[in-house]
Amino acid sequence: MVGPYPIFGLRPVEVMGDDHWSVIDVTKRYRKGGVPGSEAWVVVSEDHAGNPVGMDANGAIWIYDHDFGGLTGLAPSFEEYLRTQCLTMRS
């Protein structure tokens, strides 16, 4: 977890549960579900509404909002995503 957001990884993390921690498994789940954008990313996180946050081949971070139905760029890099999205407290 970074701030209030999960960051999926390569090994189990107790706080994230037994079945929702693997970047590989979560990415496969979103791709199998046909979530737009997920075919071109590795899903590295989710927001609180369950929208996938992914990193593309260039390292840019994207989110697919299932309510809005669109893709939005969040940050040009994973580091920037962590600093501006995960570690910034919003009121």
Number of C-alpha atoms within 10 A of each C-alpha: 12 12 13 13 15 18 19 23 17 10 9 14 15 8 10 14 9 10 10 15 22 20 19 14 16 21 23 16 14 18 18 11 10 11 17 17 22 24 16 12 20 24 30 22 25 18 16 10 9 11 16 25 26 27 25 18 10 9 15 18 25 24 23 22 18 14 8 7 10 11 14 13 13 18 19 15 15 17 13 14 19 16 13 13 18 18 13 12 9 6 3
